[in-house]
Amino acid sequence: MVNIDLIGKLIVKFVCSMYVLLVANDAHPLQTDYALKPITELPHALQQLPATTGVCRREDATIISAPLGLPAEYTRLDFKCGRTVKDATALLANPNSVLIDLRTPTEFQNFHANQAMNMSRSEIAAKSYLKSKDIFLMGNGKLEGEVYRTCTFLTQMGYPNVFVIHGGMTNWVLSGNTIFGNLSAAFDNIRLSVTDLFIESREPENLIYLDATRDDMHAFFPSASVLKDVSSDAIISLVKTQKSKKLLGIILIGARTLTTEQILALQKAALPLRLVMFTGSSTEYRKFLEQQKKTWIAQANGPKKLGCGL
């Protein structure tokens, strides 16, 4: 039988012997090679590291100064890109011209212009053979500033002949051009949403007008002009007075009772200018702005980019 007590005594004796060799014996080489020594200075590599402040202060954070801001080169629209539907139709007869529909694939499948191709901005930029073409861009008639910025982007990418069909698909249809697909679907999306109105109103090249019945929206747009008469004749006269200006379009905040037919009549009267319509409630718009403000505050107070030595 194995004597457990004897084995235990041998292990204790072995450990004690090793301790004597490594610690008690000052002359043993293991002590001089591996024993810890007091550190009087930092290694050279660590000396090169910048000192940390320990705590990041709130002012060290990067604050978003212009929510939804745009790059400086895109803040002003290049109206040299713009072409009326009438001018574009004549130029598209050239076999070197291509019509590109920037709308979503779903919108394009519902209805589109003859010979139009459905592409996004990035898809166009990936096709270098289009640099030799005259490119005509078409949006859905809303948020057209983004279409003009696509023109600027492609021009900077080396596409020499890029144009924007002013008023997009809405003006294309109102001008009497043939489309393929469901015509009724072309008028399902003619009203601005609260988000659309917010973005459109931030474009300085848009003129904002209020129907005389929309005092509820005046607080949001105090500098907007008031139209006492909202009729086709009044819109025609208005467009004539603005003919010499470089405009993205007219935003009309109209009566909530306007029908689709009435809105289309006003848009047709505005041709070749682009007219977009908001008929939503002030309560709805106020809620949107409140939510937008909360989003900006969250962005400003959210994760910070540390710049304080950590």
N, C-alpha and C positions, 0 to 999 in steps of 0.2 A: 504494500500500500504506500502511496505517496505521502510523505510527511509534509503537510501544508505549513506547519509552523517553521520547518527548516527552510522551505522555499522562501517564505516571507522574510526570514532573517537574512538570507542571501541577497534578496532584492534590496533591502534597506542598506546592507553593507556596500553593495555596488553603487548605489546612489550617493552614499556618503563619500566613497572613494572618488567618484567623478567630481563632486563638489570641491574636494581637497585639491584635485588636479587643476580645475578651472579657476577657482577663486582663491583658495588659501595659498597656493604656490605662486608668488609674485613673478617668478622667473619663467613660468610656463608660456610658450609662444602664443597659445590660444588667447590668453588675456590681452596681450599687446596688440593682436590683430583684430579682435572682434569686440572687445569691451567698449561700451558707450563712453564717449568723451564729451565734456562740456562744450557747447557751441558758443563761441564768442562773436561770430559775425555770420550774416546770411550768405549762402552760396551766391556766386556772381550772377547766375541766371535769374535767381529770385530778386536780386537787387535791381534788375532792369524793369520789373513790373511796377506800373503806377500805383500809388497808394489809393486805397478806397476811402470814401467818406463814411462808409458804414451804413448810412441811411439815405435813400433817395427822397428829395423834397418834391412837393407837388409841382413846383415851377419847373422841375426838370423834365416833366412829361411833355410830349408833343401834343398840342391842342389843335383840333381841326378848326381852322379859322373861317373856312368858307364851305359849309356843308353843301354837297352836290355841286361843288365848284368844277369848272372846266379848265383844261390846260390853256395856257395863255394864247397859244396859236389858234385855238378854236373859239375864243370868246367872241370874235367878230366874224360874221358870215360873209363869205365871198359871193356876192350876187352876180359876179361874172359867170358863175355856173348856171344861173337860172335861164330857163327857156319857157315861154308860154306853151300851152298845149298845141295851139295853132302852128307856131314855129317849129316845134318838135315834130309834129306830124309830117310836115314838109321835109324836114331833114332826115327823118327815118326812112324816106324813100331811097336814100343812098344805100347801096348794097354793103357799104363798109360800116354801116351803123348797126348797133345792137341795142335793144331795149331790155333793161334789167329791172325786174320787179323785186324790191327789197322787202316786201311784206313777208309774213310768216308762211310756211308751206301750206297751212290750213286755209289761210285767206286766198292764197294763189289757186289752190284746188277748187275753191268755191267759184271763183270767177277771175279772169285775167284778160289782158289785152292780147290781140293777135301777135304772134311771133315773140312774145315776151319770154324771157328766161328768169327763173326764180333763183336768186343767189343772195347770200349775205355779203357783207363788206369783206370779211376774211376770205371767202371763197373767190371773190373777184381778184383780190390781191394775190391769190395763189395761182392765178392763170395769166402768166406773162404774155401769152399770145394776144390777149385783149388790149395790150398797149398800142397795137397798131390799129385799133378800132375807135370809132366815135361812140362813146358809151353814154346812154341816156338812162338816168336813174329815176325810178318811180317809187314813191311811198304810198301810204294809204290816205294821205291828205292831212293827217294829224301829226303833230310833233315834227314838222318838216325841217326844223333846225338841224336835226340829226342827219337828214338826207344831205343837206348842204355840207355838213361836217364830213360826211363820207366822201363827198366830192373833193374837199380839201385834202383829206387823207390820201386818196388815190392819186391826186395830182402830185403830192409830196413823194409818193411811192414811184413816180415816173410814168404815170398814165397821162399823156399830154392833152387828150380831148375827152373830158368828162363833163357832163351837163346834168342839170336837175330839171325834171318836168314839173313846173310850178303848180302846186295844188294836187299833185299826185293822182291817184286813181279817181278821187272824187271829181276833180276838174276834168279828167279824161272822159268820164261817163257823161257829165253835164254838158260837155262840148259836143256830144252826139256821136262819139266814136264807138265802134262795135266792140263788144266784149264777148268772151266765151264763158259759159257757165250760168250760174243762177243770178239773174239780174237783180232780183229782190234782195239778195244777200249783200249787194253793193251798198245798200242803204240801211243795213242793220246797225252800223257802227258810226253814224254820222254825228252823234252828240259826244261832247267831251266828258270824260269822267272827272272826278275831283283831282285825281293825280294828273291827268292831261292838262287840266286848267292851271294847276300849280306850275307845271313845267313850261307850258306855253306863256304864262304871264311873266316868267323870268327872262324871256327873250326880249331884249329892248327893241328889236325890229318889228314886234307885233304892236298893233294899236288896239286898245281895249275900250269897248263901248258898252254902256249899260242901257237896257230897255228902261224907260221911265217908270215901269212898274217894279223894278228890281232895286228899290231902296235898301232892301235887306243885305245886298252885296256891296253897298257903297263903302262900308267900313273897311272891307278888305282891299278895295281898289279906289282909294280916295281921289286919285288923279285921273280916273277914267272919265271920258266924256259921256254925256247922257243923250240918248236918242229919243226925242219925244214921239217921233213917227217911225215905226219899224215896219216898212213896206218895201216892196221891190223898187219903187221909184226913189224912195229915200236912200236905199243902198246904192243905186246907180249914181245918184248925185254925190254921195259920200265918196265913192270910188274915184269919180272925176276930180274931186278936190285933192285927192292923195296921189294922183297919177304921176307926178314928178318925183315922188319919194321912193327910195329903195326900201321896200317893206317885205317882211316875211308873210304878213297877212293881217287880217282883222279878227279879233276875238269879240264876239257878241254874246253878252250874258243876257239871254232873252227870257221871255215869259215862260213859265213852267207849262203853260197850256198849249204851246206851239206844237203842231203836228209835224210828222215827217215830211209831208207834202209842202207845208209852209216853210220849213227849214230849207228844203231843196230849192224852192223858188227864190229864197233870199240868197242862197249860195250861187245860183245861176245868174242872178242880177249882179253879183259881185265880180263875175268873170271879166278879165283874166286874173283878177286878184283872188287870193285864197281867203275864204271866210269859214271860220269854225265857230260852233255854237255850244254854249253851256246853258242847260235849263234845269240843273239840279238845285237843291235847296241850300240855303245859307247854313243851316244846322249841319248838314252833311259836310260842307266845306270846312266849317269850324272844327268839327271833330277830327277831320283829316289834319288840319294845321296843328291841333293840340298833340296828336299822335306823332307828327313830324318833329315837333319841338322836343318831345320826350326822346325820340330817336337821336337827335343831335346832342342832347344832354348826355345820353348814355354813351355816345361815341366820344364825347369830350372827357367824360369821367371814367371811361373803361380802361382796358389794358394800356399801359404806357410804354413808350419806347425809352428804356433806361439810358440816360446819358450822364450818369454820375459816378462812373468808375467801377461799377459792378460788372 
